[in-house]
């Protein structure tokens, strides 16, 4: 988990440049972003698995370097 700290900070690097909207948190004591900006496709890197009503998904995690290379190739 600690190895991801520099990467997590990169995700939030431009959060203070008004790139996303903010809203009050649950008890109205602070503001939180409505969405988190992403500098790389988190869904592909982390993967996902779950079952919903009549639907299921299973996206395997992918290598970060390969995802970045493929994204730049697009």
NORKAMO-V195498 format. One record per run of one state. SS is the DSSP state (helix for helix, strand for strand, loop for the rest). FROM is the first residue (numbers start at 1). TO is the last residue. If there is no record, write none. Layout:
# NORKAMO-V195498
ss->SS from->FROM to->TO
ss->SS from->FROM to->TO
This chain:
# NORKAMO-V195498
ss->loop from->1 to->1
ss->helix from->2 to->11
ss->loop from->12 to->21
ss->strand from->22 to->24
ss->loop from->25 to->30
ss->strand from->31 to->33
ss->loop from->34 to->41
ss->helix from->42 to->46
ss->loop from->47 to->47
ss->strand from->48 to->52
ss->loop from->53 to->54
ss->strand from->55 to->59
ss->loop from->60 to->63
ss->helix from->64 to->73
ss->loop from->74 to->74
